[in-house]
Amino acid sequence: MGLLNSKQKDIKSLEKATEDNLKSVEKLQKAREEFLSARTIGQARADLDKRESDLNASISAMKSEAEKVKKQSDEALKEAERLKAAGKSKLDLLARKESALIDREKALSDKESDIERLEKELVVKTVKAERKEAELAERLNKIESTLKGLLNG
């Protein structure tokens, strides 16, 4: 963007110089009239034609430079727009990736909740199973002792 601002300043300075040159042309025309009265017509015309030719060459060079500056400014602007579009594209990609990560995180959180719930159920079922096992062991002991009693006596 600095290059663009610099080129815009160059264009403005060229426009100012062009205005100054146009004023110089007006002055030359006035000077031409003065020369006509002070010098011979041939000498005055030759001087004025030379000055006018030099001024026209200067104006032409400035126009050419202004066109170069404008072309460079346009190229810098196109590059800035391309970079902006690339940046936007990358931001969009990052936003999609972030969304996917959020979805994965939610899925993991749901799975963690399921695992915690299953662990709690497992603990409850384990406790119930241990109680049932103790109850069955007690019954088995009673049955064994009844069988021993019947067998012994």
Solvent accessible surface area in square Angstrom, and as a share of the most:
residue,aa,sasa,rsa
1,M,148,0.66
2,G,54,0.52
3,L,99,0.49
4,L,18,0.09
5,N,80,0.41
6,S,51,0.33
7,K,32,0.14
8,Q,83,0.37
9,K,143,0.60
10,D,54,0.28
11,I,40,0.20
12,K,140,0.59
13,S,66,0.43
14,L,28,0.14
15,E,99,0.44
16,K,117,0.50
17,A,29,0.22
18,T,34,0.20
19,E,94,0.42
20,D,60,0.31
21,N,21,0.11
22,L,96,0.48
23,K,116,0.49
24,S,43,0.28
25,V,33,0.19
26,E,105,0.47
27,K,141,0.60
28,L,29,0.14
29,Q,105,0.46
30,K,136,0.57
31,A,24,0.18
32,R,80,0.29
33,E,118,0.53
34,E,119,0.53
35,F,39,0.16
36,L,67,0.34
37,S,101,0.65
38,A,86,0.67
39,R,103,0.37
40,T,85,0.50
41,I,97,0.49
42,G,51,0.49
43,Q,107,0.48
44,A,0,0.00
45,R,127,0.46
46,A,60,0.47
47,D,49,0.25
48,L,7,0.03
49,D,76,0.39
50,K,124,0.53
51,R,110,0.40
52,E,76,0.34
53,S,66,0.43
54,D,72,0.37
55,L,18,0.09
56,N,79,0.40
57,A,63,0.48
58,S,41,0.27
59,I,22,0.11
60,S,66,0.43
61,A,63,0.49
62,M,39,0.17
63,K,120,0.51
64,S,52,0.33
65,E,79,0.35
66,A,26,0.21
67,E,121,0.54
68,K,118,0.50
69,V,2,0.01
70,K,116,0.49
71,K,130,0.55
72,Q,77,0.34
73,S,9,0.06
74,D,57,0.29
75,E,94,0.42
76,A,21,0.16
77,L,79,0.39
78,K,140,0.59
79,E,75,0.34
80,A,29,0.23
81,E,98,0.44
82,R,135,0.49
83,L,99,0.49
84,K,156,0.66
85,A,61,0.48
86,A,39,0.30
87,G,32,0.31
88,K,124,0.52
89,S,67,0.43
90,K,137,0.58
91,L,121,0.60
92,D,59,0.31
93,L,76,0.38
94,L,106,0.53
95,A,56,0.44
96,R,148,0.54
97,K,108,0.46
98,E,104,0.47
99,S,58,0.37
100,A,47,0.37
101,L,108,0.54
102,I,101,0.51
103,D,90,0.47
104,R,161,0.59
105,E,120,0.54
106,K,129,0.55
107,A,47,0.37
108,L,109,0.54
109,S,55,0.36
110,D,70,0.36
111,K,125,0.53
112,E,107,0.48
113,S,63,0.40
114,D,66,0.34
115,I,95,0.48
116,E,103,0.46
117,R,120,0.44
118,L,94,0.47
119,E,96,0.43
120,K,142,0.60
121,E,67,0.30
122,L,117,0.58
123,V,92,0.53
124,V,80,0.46
125,K,129,0.55
126,T,59,0.34
127,V,57,0.33
128,K,126,0.53
129,A,59,0.46
130,E,99,0.44
131,R,166,0.61
132,K,108,0.46
133,E,117,0.52
134,A,63,0.49
135,E,80,0.36
136,L,88,0.44
137,A,47,0.36
138,E,102,0.46
139,R,134,0.49
140,L,97,0.48
141,N,91,0.47
142,K,123,0.52
143,I,96,0.49
144,E,76,0.34
145,S,69,0.44
146,T,80,0.47
147,L,93,0.46
148,K,123,0.52
149,G,44,0.42
150,L,130,0.65
151,L,149,0.74
152,N,128,0.66
153,G,93,0.90
